[in-house]
């Protein structure tokens, strides 16, 4: 679980930096890397980043109900 949390967190950071680049300069880094934002590879990259965000919602919601430290402990012991 810890590995998956680290990978998904890295993907969310990449997605956030892409949004920052879009907001500041209008440049889509992910789209540029994969040949345009409309290509199937770029769209797949967007879906993977979105799924990573959904994955990170689980510990986020758990931290609201059981506290952050207990939620982290629970996620690592599954």
DAKALIN-V795131 format. One record per residue. RES is the residue in three letters. SS is DSSP state (H for helix, E for strand, L for the rest). BURIAL is b if it has 24 or more other ideal C-beta (glycine too) atoms within 12 Angstrom, else e. Layout:
res=(RES | RES)
ss=(SS | SS)
burial=(BURIAL | BURIAL)
//
This chain:
res=(UNK | UNK | UNK | UNK | UNK | UNK | UNK | UNK | UNK | UNK | UNK | UNK | UNK | UNK | UNK | UNK | UNK | UNK | UNK | UNK | UNK | UNK | UNK | UNK | UNK | UNK | UNK | UNK | UNK | UNK | UNK | UNK | UNK | UNK | UNK | UNK | UNK | UNK | UNK | UNK | UNK | UNK | UNK | UNK | UNK | UNK | UNK | UNK | UNK | UNK | UNK | UNK | UNK | UNK | UNK | UNK | UNK | UNK | UNK | UNK | UNK | UNK | UNK | UNK | UNK | UNK | UNK | UNK | UNK | UNK | UNK | UNK | UNK | UNK | UNK | UNK | UNK | UNK)
ss=(L | H | H | H | H | H | H | H | H | H | H | H | H | H | H | H | H | H | H | H | H | H | H | H | H | L | L | L | H | H | H | H | H | L | L | L | L | L | L | H | H | H | H | H | H | H | H | H | H | H | H | H | H | H | H | H | H | H | H | H | H | H | H | H | H | H | L | H | H | H | H | H | H | H | H | H | L | L)
burial=(e | e | e | e | b | e | e | b | e | e | b | b | e | b | b | e | e | b | e | e | e | e | e | e | e | e | e | b | b | b | e | e | e | e | e | e | e | e | e | e | e | e | e | e | b | b | e | e | b | e | e | b | e | e | b | b | e | e | b | e | e | e | e | e | e | e | e | e | e | e | b | e | e | e | b | e | e | e)
//
